């Protein structure tokens, strides 16, 4: 009888520890595709559970393989090529499926971001959703301690794009966009974003 009570107590404690460290609200099934390896999940979970401060910037930094356009990157996460869409910003199009939506400004924004990221590694911070409808990873991206979204907005290379429920920095981004617009930075100075 004592062994049974000890076993039940141990099971309850183990179950409680699992719920404490990994509550269901932090690990919805739609955020954990079957193709994820354990190592990828651990990296993702660390960012969601301990977003500040970064547990180990060196261990959690990723190589940028390519800049797809002004708001989308291809990075290597534990050897897997991962497309990352920056949260909260929208740069002009340069690689859209509908060719008429691509613009010279999109090419400039893409080239600008590529030159900014040259030789840098990035870290990721997640919000409420991990993936978008196209299967891209959604993240706030940092390089050299700076959030790329901030840099793009301040330079006038992108404008804000708020998509619920990923709104952690919405008000902050709106302030940066307002400053860039009032200062005529980047595409605000050319009138492209006004149209």
C-alpha positions in Angstrom: 0.0 0.0 0.0 2.8 2.4 0.9 4.5 1.7 -2.5 1.3 2.5 -4.3 0.9 5.8 -2.4 4.5 6.7 -3.1 4.1 5.9 -6.8 0.9 7.9 -7.0 2.5 10.8 -5.3 5.5 10.6 -7.7 3.2 10.6 -10.7 1.3 13.6 -9.4 4.5 15.5 -8.8 5.9 14.6 -12.3 2.6 15.6 -14.0 2.6 18.9 -12.0 6.2 19.6 -13.0 5.3 19.0 -16.7 2.4 21.4 -16.5 4.4 24.0 -14.7 7.3 24.0 -17.2 5.4 23.3 -20.3 1.7 24.3 -19.9 -0.5 23.5 -22.8 -1.0 27.2 -23.6 2.7 27.4 -24.4 2.7 24.4 -26.6 -0.4 24.3 -28.8 -0.2 21.5 -31.3 -0.5 23.8 -34.3 2.8 25.4 -33.3 4.6 22.1 -33.3 4.6 20.6 -36.8 5.4 16.9 -37.0 8.5 17.6 -39.0 10.1 19.4 -36.0 13.0 17.7 -34.5 13.5 17.8 -30.7 16.5 20.1 -31.1 14.4 22.6 -33.1 11.6 22.4 -30.6 14.0 23.1 -27.7 15.3 26.2 -29.5 11.8 27.4 -30.1 10.6 26.7 -26.6 13.5 28.5 -25.0 12.6 31.6 -27.0 8.9 31.4 -26.1 9.4 30.6 -22.4 12.5 32.7 -21.6 12.4 35.6 -24.1 14.3 38.0 -21.8 17.1 37.9 -21.2 18.4 35.6 -23.9 19.7 32.4 -22.1 22.8 32.2 -24.3 23.0 34.5 -27.4 25.9 32.5 -28.9 24.1 29.2 -28.7 20.8 30.6 -30.0 22.1 32.7 -32.9 21.5 31.5 -36.4 23.3 31.9 -39.8 21.5 34.0 -42.4 21.6 32.0 -45.6 19.8 34.6 -47.8 17.6 37.7 -47.7 14.5 36.7 -49.7 13.1 40.3 -49.6 12.9 43.3 -47.4 10.9 41.5 -44.7 11.7 37.8 -45.2 14.9 35.8 -44.5 16.2 32.3 -45.1 18.1 31.1 -42.0 19.7 27.9 -40.8 18.2 26.5 -37.6 20.0 23.4 -36.5 21.0 22.8 -40.1 17.4 23.1 -41.4 16.7 25.9 -43.9 13.9 28.0 -42.4 12.0 30.9 -44.0 11.4 33.6 -41.4 8.9 36.4 -41.9 9.5 39.5 -39.7 6.6 40.3 -37.5 4.9 43.7 -37.6 6.5 45.2 -40.7 5.9 45.2 -44.4 8.5 46.1 -47.0 7.7 46.7 -50.7 7.4 43.6 -52.8 10.3 42.2 -54.8 9.6 38.5 -55.2 5.8 38.3 -55.3 4.2 35.6 -57.3 2.2 38.2 -59.1 5.0 40.0 -61.0 3.1 43.3 -61.3 3.2 43.7 -57.5 7.1 43.7 -57.5 8.6 47.2 -57.4 12.1 48.8 -57.7 11.6 49.9 -54.1 11.2 46.3 -53.2 14.6 45.5 -54.8 16.1 48.4 -52.8 14.6 47.3 -49.5 15.9 43.8 -50.1 19.4 45.0 -51.1 19.5 47.3 -48.1 18.6 44.6 -45.6 21.1 42.2 -47.2 23.9 44.8 -46.8 22.8 45.4 -43.2 22.9 41.7 -42.3 26.1 40.9 -44.2 28.4 38.8 -41.9 25.9 38.9 -39.0 24.1 36.1 -37.2 20.5 36.5 -35.9 18.5 35.6 -32.9 14.7 35.1 -32.9 11.9 36.1 -30.5 8.5 34.7 -31.1 5.0 36.1 -30.4 1.7 34.3 -30.1 1.9 32.4 -33.5 4.9 30.5 -34.7 3.9 30.1 -38.4 1.9 32.1 -40.9 -0.6 30.7 -43.5 2.3 30.1 -45.9 4.3 28.0 -43.4 6.9 30.7 -42.7 8.2 31.1 -39.2 7.1 34.4 -37.6 9.6 36.1 -35.5 11.1 39.4 -34.3 14.7 39.1 -35.5 17.8 40.6 -33.8 21.2 41.2 -35.2 24.0 42.8 -33.1 21.5 43.5 -30.4 19.2 45.5 -32.7 15.7 44.4 -33.7 15.6 44.3 -37.5 12.0 45.6 -37.5 13.1 48.7 -35.6 16.0 49.3 -38.1 13.8 48.9 -41.1 11.1 51.2 -39.8 13.6 53.9 -38.7 15.2 53.8 -42.1 11.9 54.0 -43.9 12.5 50.7 -45.7 9.3 49.2 -44.3 6.0 50.3 -42.7 4.0 48.7 -39.9 1.8 45.7 -40.6 -0.2 44.6 -37.5 -1.6 41.1 -37.7 -3.5 39.7 -34.7 -2.6 38.1 -32.4 1.1 39.0 -32.9 1.0 42.5 -31.5 3.6 42.6 -28.8 5.5 45.7 -30.2 2.6 47.2 -32.2 2.6 50.6 -30.4 6.4 50.8 -30.4 6.5 50.1 -34.2 3.8 52.8 -34.8 6.0 55.3 -33.0 9.0 54.5 -35.1 7.0 54.6 -38.3 5.6 58.1 -37.3 9.1 59.4 -36.7 10.4 58.0 -40.1 7.4 59.5 -41.9 7.8 62.9 -40.2 11.5 62.8 -41.0 11.0 61.8 -44.6 13.2 58.8 -44.1 13.6 56.2 -46.9 10.5 55.6 -49.0 8.6 58.1 -46.9 10.8 60.8 -48.5 10.0 59.6 -52.0 6.3 59.4 -51.5 6.2 55.7 -52.2 4.5 54.8 -48.9 2.1 57.7 -49.2 0.4 56.2 -52.3 
